[in-house]
Structure formats: structure tokens, C-alpha cells
Amino acid sequence: MQFGELTKNLILAGIGAAASTAEKGKEIVDELVKKGEITVDQGKALNEELKTKTKDRIGQEMINRVDKLSIDQRKALRDKLDELDADENNE
């Protein structure tokens, strides 16, 4: 697998998992609010907690995937991250 493909798959997996989890969680919370089982404020708090936990979980999954990369793949990833940081700093 080439570096570009590996990076793309890593990012897409993280985004997909985060989006799926957050979307489903929001649906469940919205349904609880609708049924009156929790208040709107409780729903908002739950949604915020879900977002935080999802970000933490996705971050850990990405770290686990990076742990499996070869030395050359990790170097290529570092180089790409440095490039992205430089681009962002120049904007």
C-alpha cells in the first residue's frame, strides 16, 4: 500500500467512525428528548459528552493504526504532517 493510500484510508476510517457514532448518538439523544425521558439541556450535555468521547476514541484508534506502520511509513506520515502544518501556517 502506498503512503498516500494509507493516509487516505486512515483519515477516512477516523472520519467515518466519528460521523457514524456521533450521528447515531445524536439520534438516540434526540429521541429521548422527544419522548420526554430527558430534558433538552440534558440532551445537549449528552451530545457534548458524546462528541468528546468520540474524538478521544477516534484519536486512540488512529494512534493504534500508526503503531502498526513501518519506520518508512511513519517517516512519510511525519513529512506529510509537517507539510500540512506548514501549509496551514502560511494561510
C-alpha positions as CSV (number, residue, x, y, z in Angstrom):
1,M,0.0,0.0,0.0
2,Q,1.4,3.4,-0.9
3,F,1.7,6.2,1.6
4,G,-1.0,8.3,0.0
5,E,-3.4,5.4,0.0
6,L,-2.6,4.5,3.6
7,T,-3.0,8.1,4.8
8,K,-6.3,8.4,2.9
9,N,-7.6,5.2,4.4
10,L,-6.5,6.2,7.9
11,I,-8.2,9.5,7.7
12,L,-11.4,8.1,6.1
13,A,-11.7,5.4,8.7
14,G,-11.4,8.0,11.5
15,I,-13.9,10.4,9.9
16,G,-16.3,7.6,9.1
17,A,-16.3,6.2,12.6
18,A,-16.6,9.6,14.2
19,A,-19.5,10.6,11.9
20,S,-21.3,7.3,12.3
21,T,-21.0,7.3,16.1
22,A,-21.9,11.0,16.5
23,E,-24.9,10.7,14.2
24,K,-26.3,7.6,15.9
25,G,-25.7,9.1,19.3
26,K,-27.5,12.3,18.4
27,E,-30.5,10.4,17.0
28,I,-30.8,8.5,20.3
29,V,-30.5,11.6,22.4
30,D,-33.0,13.4,20.2
31,E,-35.4,10.6,20.6
32,L,-35.1,10.6,24.4
33,V,-35.7,14.3,24.4
34,K,-38.8,13.9,22.2
35,K,-40.2,11.2,24.5
36,G,-39.6,13.4,27.5
37,E,-37.2,11.0,29.1
38,I,-34.6,13.6,29.4
39,T,-34.6,17.4,29.2
40,V,-33.3,19.5,26.3
41,D,-30.5,20.7,28.5
42,Q,-29.6,17.1,29.4
43,G,-29.7,16.2,25.7
44,K,-27.3,19.0,24.9
45,A,-25.0,17.9,27.6
46,L,-25.1,14.3,26.4
47,N,-24.4,15.3,22.9
48,E,-21.3,17.3,24.0
49,E,-20.1,14.4,26.1
50,L,-20.6,12.0,23.1
51,K,-18.6,14.4,20.8
52,T,-15.7,14.5,23.3
53,K,-15.7,10.7,23.8
54,T,-15.9,10.1,20.1
55,K,-12.9,12.3,19.4
56,D,-11.0,10.6,22.2
57,R,-11.8,7.1,20.8
58,I,-11.1,8.1,17.2
59,G,-7.8,9.6,18.3
60,Q,-6.8,6.4,20.1
61,E,-7.8,4.3,17.1
62,M,-5.6,6.4,14.8
63,I,-2.7,6.0,17.3
64,N,-3.2,2.3,17.3
65,R,-3.1,2.3,13.5
66,V,0.1,4.5,13.4
67,D,1.7,2.0,15.9
68,K,1.4,-0.6,13.1
69,L,3.2,1.5,10.5
70,S,6.7,0.6,9.4
71,I,9.6,3.1,10.0
72,D,9.4,4.3,6.4
73,Q,5.6,4.8,6.6
74,R,5.9,6.7,9.9
75,K,8.6,9.0,8.4
76,A,6.3,9.6,5.4
77,L,3.5,10.4,7.7
78,R,5.7,12.8,9.7
79,D,6.7,14.5,6.5
80,K,3.1,14.8,5.3
81,L,2.0,16.2,8.7
82,D,4.9,18.7,8.6
83,E,3.8,19.8,5.1
84,L,0.2,20.2,6.2
85,D,1.3,22.2,9.2
86,A,3.4,24.5,7.0
87,D,0.5,25.0,4.6
88,E,-1.8,25.9,7.4
89,N,0.7,28.3,9.0
90,N,1.0,30.1,5.6
91,E,-2.7,30.7,5.2
